[in-house]
Amino acid sequence: MRLKEAYRDEELYWHQKSRSSRMQLGDNNSKYFHALTKQRRARNRITGLHDKNGIWSIEDKDVQSIAVSYFKDLFTTTKHEAFEEALAEVQLLITEQINEFITAPATESEVRAALFMMHPEKAPRPDDKDPLEVLRLAEKEAQLWQSAQLELHNENLGSVDLVTRPRVRDVSLESNFSGYRCFVDGSWKENDKFSGTGWFCTSSNGEPPTMGAANLRRSLSPLHTEVEALLWAMKCMIGADNQEVAFFTDCSDLVKMVSSPTEWPAFSVYLEEFQSVKNEFSNFSLSLISRSANVKADNLARKIRTEPLHITYVNNIPWKWLF
């Protein structure tokens, strides 16, 4: 038994050294892994370098000096002033919205997706910590965080069943209403360059409907796009001086997020902006509707998402996009 374990350990050692991803452990592949390790070391070994004068050097200290000198010259400027003149011709591409997206805290689902994308034997950090150990630690911390949130919620509001508690309701659109109705939707696909946002607004006093569609750099997830669509629609309504607006979405998570913002810490930047814009309305509501009742906003978001360039439409939208 101990001999089998020793053979197994030897095979595992050379498998990790070889960094082979084409063949798994088993069938005593130690010889194969050992050969791969020797081949990789031979391929990656630097036996010598040419210096700036073309002289070949093989001494370790000379090779080290040549490498350091090369990259030092490569990444060092000889002129330390007048950067403003050069940068003046560089187009600014990072908007405030993109910067918020880049600096937003990572969500639990994003961290989990990144960890599962790693090869189980690759090192995610310079400390060579096992990715499987990192994954187990992340899952444990996520569970502890969730438990802490439940305890905090129970201390503040008493014990509540967060699973069965109703947070959203489907709304009938046949009832009488005053003010404006604004239908919002977002469209997101993993491999697309842009996300799409769309809104379609109707009025109780018979005014012609208004609408908007814009594509943004693809967000982290479909839910990020839904939030961005709502924020943009709210800003457009305020810009049009529409202060009594009932918003409608077919995204249940968006309604849950707005009704219980403390349970969505990864979206805190968005939710702070939402609260700031919401305060400008005299009458605001967000309700869940079926997807079939949100066709126009959905069509606008889908159409604008597939456009090759960044575009924003408000009211001058091709009419065929609604169908």
HELIX and SHEET records of a PDB file:
HELIX    1   1 ARG A    2  SER A   18  1                                  17    
HELIX    2   2 SER A   30  ASN A   44  1                                  15    
HELIX    3   3 ASP A   60  LEU A   74  1                                  15    
HELIX    4   4 PHE A   83  LEU A   87  1                                   5    
HELIX    5   5 GLU A   96  THR A  103  1                                   8    
HELIX    6   6 GLU A  108  MET A  117  1                                  10    
HELIX    7   7 PRO A  131  LEU A  157  1                                  27    
HELIX    8   8 PRO A  222  GLY A  239  1                                  18    
HELIX    9   9 SER A  252  SER A  259  1                                   8    
HELIX   10  10 PRO A  261  GLU A  263  5                                   3    
HELIX   11  11 PRO A  265  PHE A  267  5                                   3    
HELIX   12  12 SER A  268  LYS A  278  1                                  11    
HELIX   13  13 ARG A  291  ASN A  294  5                                   4    
HELIX   14  14 VAL A  295  ARG A  305  1                                  11    
HELIX   15  15 TRP A  319  LEU A  322  5                                   4    
SHEET    1   A 2 LEU A  49  HIS A  50  0                                        
SHEET    2   A 2 TRP A  56  SER A  57 -1                                        
SHEET    1   B 6 ASN A 283  LEU A 288  0                                        
SHEET    2   B 6 GLU A 244  THR A 249  1                                        
SHEET    3   B 6 TYR A 180  SER A 187  1                                        
SHEET    4   B 6 PHE A 194  SER A 203 -1                                        
SHEET    5   B 6 THR A 210  ARG A 217 -1                                        
SHEET    6   B 6 THR A 312  VAL A 314 -1                                        
END                                                                             
